[in-house]
Amino acid sequence: MPRTLLPPKLRRGATIGIVAPASPPRIARHLEEGIELLKSRGYQIRRGASLDQHDGYLSGSDETRASDINAMFADSSVDAIICSRGGYGSGRILSRIDYEGIRKHPKIFVGYSDITALMMAIQRATGMITFAGPMVAPDFGQGMDAFSDEALFAMITHIRARRRLPVVPGEIHALCPGNAVGRLLGGNMAVLVTLLGTPHEPEWNDSILFLEDVGENIYKIDRMFSQLKNAGVLSRISGLLLGSFTSIPADAPNRELHDVVSEYSLPLGVPVLSGIPFGHQARKLTLPMGATIGMDAARKTITVLEPVLLPR
């Protein structure tokens, strides 16, 4: 496993590269409004070529989308990279990413949802901490939630030796007791399971696994938990964090999500917290993926135990 690699912190007036590794925005003006919001904060913007291309559900060809990411990491004038949207397509370009270039030029990289594939592949290949957090079109472009705004910029602009994530104890539920320490890995559940058995699968030993999803039937969530179990992932983690599972279709007959989660998590003997404010919802934390964190089920707290940024 590569040593942990830290990107430099984001400074005032820095240049942010915007890329579209997966799908184009559902509403084009949300992308432009998100970019304008970042400009209003004093940031310079470098637009990737993929922002202006469409190939059905993809933001241009695989070559274009991958080249955008490689170029942004290689460009010394770009200080951070934020993805425009998730959707689908990140998995198609994993073999085209210049991981050695990322290792030589680490930068803040922010996204979630389908971007999970890129974040985990980058972490596996380079050890670089990435940030699961708000994206340009769905978050900045639709009126950024104040909690999410503060959580993102506190994470990527300030260096802290350790920090407790700003979760509200009343919204967090302890499904299994205990404390755990480990590297934070995971993201969108449906995307994550597609990495199993590939060269981009994370190294799970003693990690804390984070999962969230949107629009998935409960039986599909059950199937993904089963896949994680059968692949040996669940037996190797030291803790489990569950974000939001939103827009679940109302099937009939059906089962309760809580029951399905309990069937897989209770036998593990590791602490489990649910209700983490992250996922396909307006209000979300920014999570440093690949960083060492501690979780305390009794206190319902999550603490980042090491710096996740370098000074410039």
C-alpha positions in Angstrom: 0.0 0.0 0.0 1.4 3.5 -0.9 2.3 5.9 1.9 -0.3 8.5 2.6 0.1 11.4 0.2 -1.3 14.9 1.2 -2.3 17.6 -1.2 -1.5 21.3 -0.5 -4.2 23.3 1.1 -6.4 25.7 -0.9 -5.4 29.3 -0.6 -7.5 32.4 -1.2 -7.5 33.4 -4.9 -6.3 30.0 -6.0 -7.2 28.4 -9.3 -9.8 25.6 -9.3 -10.0 23.2 -12.2 -13.5 22.0 -13.0 -13.8 18.6 -14.7 -16.6 16.3 -15.8 -15.4 12.7 -15.4 -18.8 11.1 -15.7 -22.2 12.7 -16.9 -23.1 16.2 -17.9 -25.3 18.2 -15.6 -29.0 17.6 -15.9 -29.6 21.4 -16.1 -26.8 23.2 -17.8 -27.3 26.5 -15.9 -26.6 24.8 -12.6 -23.0 24.2 -13.8 -22.6 27.8 -14.8 -24.2 29.1 -11.6 -21.9 26.9 -9.6 -18.9 28.2 -11.4 -20.0 31.8 -10.8 -20.5 31.1 -7.1 -16.9 29.9 -6.9 -15.7 33.0 -8.8 -17.6 35.2 -6.4 -15.5 33.7 -3.6 -12.4 35.0 -5.3 -11.3 31.8 -7.0 -10.0 31.6 -10.5 -11.6 28.9 -12.7 -10.0 26.6 -15.3 -12.6 24.8 -17.3 -12.0 21.3 -18.6 -12.9 20.5 -22.2 -15.3 17.8 -20.9 -17.6 20.5 -19.5 -18.7 21.5 -23.0 -19.1 18.0 -24.5 -21.9 15.5 -24.6 -22.1 11.9 -25.7 -25.5 10.8 -24.4 -25.1 10.2 -20.7 -21.3 10.9 -20.9 -19.6 14.3 -20.8 -17.7 13.5 -24.0 -15.4 10.6 -24.9 -13.5 8.6 -22.4 -10.3 10.1 -23.8 -11.5 13.6 -23.3 -12.7 13.1 -19.8 -9.5 11.3 -18.7 -7.3 13.8 -20.4 -9.1 16.6 -18.5 -8.1 15.0 -15.2 -4.6 14.3 -16.3 -4.1 17.8 -17.6 -5.5 19.4 -14.4 -3.1 17.5 -12.2 -0.1 18.3 -14.5 -0.9 22.0 -14.8 1.1 23.8 -12.1 -1.2 26.8 -12.2 -4.2 24.6 -11.0 -4.4 24.3 -7.2 -7.5 22.1 -6.8 -9.9 20.1 -8.8 -13.7 19.9 -8.2 -15.9 17.6 -10.3 -19.0 19.1 -12.0 -21.3 16.1 -11.3 -21.4 12.3 -10.9 -23.9 10.3 -12.8 -22.1 7.6 -14.7 -18.7 7.1 -16.5 -15.9 7.4 -14.0 -15.2 3.6 -14.1 -14.7 3.7 -17.8 -11.6 5.9 -17.6 -9.7 4.4 -14.6 -7.2 2.7 -16.9 -6.5 6.1 -18.7 -5.6 8.0 -15.6 -2.0 9.1 -15.1 -1.5 7.9 -11.5 2.2 8.6 -11.6 1.4 12.2 -12.6 -1.0 12.5 -9.7 1.7 11.1 -7.3 4.1 13.8 -8.5 1.6 16.6 -8.4 -0.9 15.9 -5.6 -3.9 18.3 -5.5 -7.2 18.6 -3.7 -9.7 16.5 -5.6 -13.4 16.7 -4.7 -16.5 14.7 -5.7 -18.9 12.0 -4.7 -21.4 9.6 -6.2 -20.0 8.1 -9.4 -16.7 9.9 -8.6 -16.2 7.2 -5.9 -14.5 5.1 -8.6 -11.9 7.7 -9.3 -11.3 8.5 -5.6 -10.7 4.9 -4.6 -8.6 4.2 -7.7 -6.4 7.3 -6.9 -6.1 6.3 -3.3 -5.1 2.7 -4.2 -2.5 3.8 -6.7 -1.0 6.8 -5.1 -2.1 6.9 -1.4 -3.4 10.5 -2.0 -6.2 11.7 0.3 -9.2 12.8 -1.7 -12.3 14.6 -0.5 -15.8 13.3 -0.8 -17.8 16.6 -0.8 -20.0 19.0 -2.8 -19.8 19.2 -6.5 -20.3 22.2 -8.8 -23.6 21.6 -10.5 -25.7 19.7 -7.9 -24.4 21.6 -4.9 -22.8 25.0 -5.7 -25.1 25.5 -8.6 -28.4 24.9 -6.7 -27.7 27.1 -3.7 -25.1 25.7 -1.4 -26.3 24.5 2.0 -24.6 26.6 4.7 -23.5 23.5 6.7 -22.0 21.9 3.5 -20.3 25.1 2.5 -18.6 25.5 5.9 -17.7 21.8 6.1 -16.0 21.8 2.7 -13.9 25.0 3.1 -13.0 24.2 6.7 -11.6 20.9 5.4 -9.7 22.0 2.4 -8.4 25.4 3.5 -7.2 24.8 7.1 -4.6 22.5 8.4 -5.5 20.7 11.6 -3.5 18.1 13.5 -6.9 16.5 14.3 -10.5 17.6 13.9 -13.8 16.3 15.0 -16.4 16.3 12.2 -19.3 18.5 12.8 -22.1 15.9 13.2 -25.1 16.5 15.4 -25.4 13.6 17.9 -29.2 13.6 17.6 -29.0 12.6 14.0 -26.4 9.9 14.4 -27.5 6.4 15.5 -25.2 3.7 17.0 -26.2 0.4 15.6 -23.2 -1.5 17.2 -21.1 -0.3 20.1 -17.4 0.3 20.3 -14.5 2.4 19.1 -12.4 2.0 16.0 -9.5 3.6 14.2 -8.7 3.1 10.5 -8.3 4.6 7.1 -11.6 6.0 5.8 -12.6 4.2 2.5 -15.7 3.8 0.5 -18.4 6.1 -0.9 -21.3 5.3 -3.2 -22.2 1.7 -2.6 -23.3 0.8 -6.1 -20.1 2.2 -7.6 -17.8 0.8 -4.9 -18.9 -2.8 -5.5 -17.9 -2.5 -9.2 -14.3 -2.1 -8.0 -14.2 -5.5 -6.3 -11.8 -7.9 -8.0 -10.2 -5.1 -10.0 -6.8 -3.5 -9.7 -8.5 -0.5 -8.3 -10.1 -2.2 -5.3 -9.1 -0.5 -2.1 -7.0 -2.4 0.4 -9.6 -3.0 3.1 -7.5 -4.3 6.1 -8.4 -2.4 9.3 -10.2 0.3 7.3 -13.4 2.2 8.3 -15.9 1.6 5.5 -18.3 4.4 4.5 -21.4 3.7 2.4 -24.2 5.8 0.9 -26.5 5.5 -2.1 -29.5 6.9 -3.9 -32.4 5.4 -5.8 -31.6 1.8 -5.0 -34.2 -0.8 -4.1 -33.8 -2.4 -0.7 -33.2 -5.8 -2.3 -30.4 -4.2 -4.4 -28.8 -2.8 -1.2 -29.1 -6.2 0.3 -27.4 -7.7 -2.8 -24.6 -5.2 -2.5 -24.0 -5.9 1.2 -24.0 -9.6 0.3 -21.4 -9.0 -2.4 -19.2 -7.0 0.1 -19.6 -9.9 2.6 -18.9 -12.7 0.0 -15.8 -10.8 -1.3 -14.4 -10.7 2.2 -14.6 -6.9 2.6 -16.8 -6.8 5.7 -14.6 -9.2 7.6 -11.6 -7.0 7.2 -12.9 -3.6 8.3 -12.6 -2.1 11.8 -15.8 0.0 11.6 -18.7 0.9 9.5 -20.3 4.3 8.8 -23.5 4.7 6.9 -24.6 7.9 5.2 -28.0 8.6 3.5 -29.9 6.1 1.4 -32.3 8.3 -0.4 -35.1 7.9 -3.0 -35.6 4.2 -2.2 -38.3 2.8 -4.6 -41.5 1.6 -2.8 -41.5 -2.0 -3.8 -44.1 -4.5 -2.6 -43.5 -6.8 -0.9 -40.5 -5.2 0.8 -38.3 -5.2 3.8 -37.0 -2.5 6.1 -33.6 -1.1 5.3 -32.7 -1.2 9.0 -33.3 -4.9 9.2 -31.1 -5.6 6.1 -28.3 -3.4 7.5 -28.6 -5.1 10.9 -28.3 -8.6 9.4 -25.0 -7.7 7.8 -23.5 -5.4 10.4 -24.4 -6.9 13.8 -22.3 -10.1 13.3 -19.2 -8.1 12.4 -18.4 -7.2 16.0 -17.2 -3.7 14.9 -18.8 -0.3 15.8 -21.5 0.9 13.3 -22.9 4.4 13.1 -25.7 5.4 10.8 -27.2 8.7 9.8 -23.9 10.3 8.8 -24.9 13.5 7.0 -23.5 12.7 3.6 -24.9 11.4 0.3 -27.4 12.6 -2.3 -28.8 15.3 -0.1 -28.3 19.0 0.3 -26.7 18.9 3.7 -23.4 17.0 3.7 -20.0 16.7 5.4 -16.7 16.7 3.5 -15.0 13.4 4.2 -11.2 13.0 3.7 -11.0 9.6 2.0 -7.9 7.7 2.8 -7.2 9.6 6.1 -6.9 7.9 9.5 -10.1 8.5 11.5 -11.5 7.4 14.8 -15.1 6.6 15.5 -16.7 6.4 19.0 -20.1 4.8 18.9 -21.0 5.7 22.5 -20.3 9.4 21.9 -21.4 9.2 18.3 -18.4 11.1 17.1 -16.0 10.9 14.2 -12.6 12.4 14.5 -9.9 12.9 11.8 -6.7 11.9 13.6 -4.1 13.4 11.3 -3.5 16.4 9.0 -5.1 15.9 5.5 -3.3 18.9 3.9 0.2 20.3 3.4 1.1 24.0 3.8 1.8 25.8 0.6 
